[in-house]
Amino acid sequence: MFYNIHDELLFVGKARKLRQRIKKHFEDTVSPIKHHRDEVYKIEVCVVDDPMERDIYETYIINTQHSKYNIDKAFFK
């Protein structure tokens, strides 16, 4: 979970290989946060082993904390 300096949730993602995925978010040209990398102040990690539970938890966090840049899984307006 990527947060800004005001502790607002910017983006939630999931990965099997965390180090590679975070690195990709800061180097890749197609990352969902590519235009907002300068906003990231803090990264939090939550470990969920089961793949289905991981998907459910990701969607839950996106929608309860109103993630700013996860638009594909956001059900709030």
C-alpha positions, 0 to 999 in steps of 0.5 A, a space after each residue: 500500500 502506497 501512502 502520501 505524506 498526509 497518510 492518504 492511500 494512493 495505491 494498493 497492489 499485490 505481488 508474489 515477489 515484493 521487491 521486484 514489484 515495488 521496484 517496477 512501480 518506480 521504474 516502469 513506464 506503464 505503472 498505474 502510479 507512474 505520474 504520481 511517484 513523487 507523492 509516495 511517502 510511505 509503503 506498507 506491506 500486509 502478507 496474505 498467503 492465499 491467492 483468493 483471500 489476497 484478491 478479496 483483501 486488495 479489493 476491500 482495502 481499495 474500497 474502504 480506504 478509497 484508494 486514489 489511483 486504483 480505479 479498476 477495482 473501485 466501487 465507490 464514487 
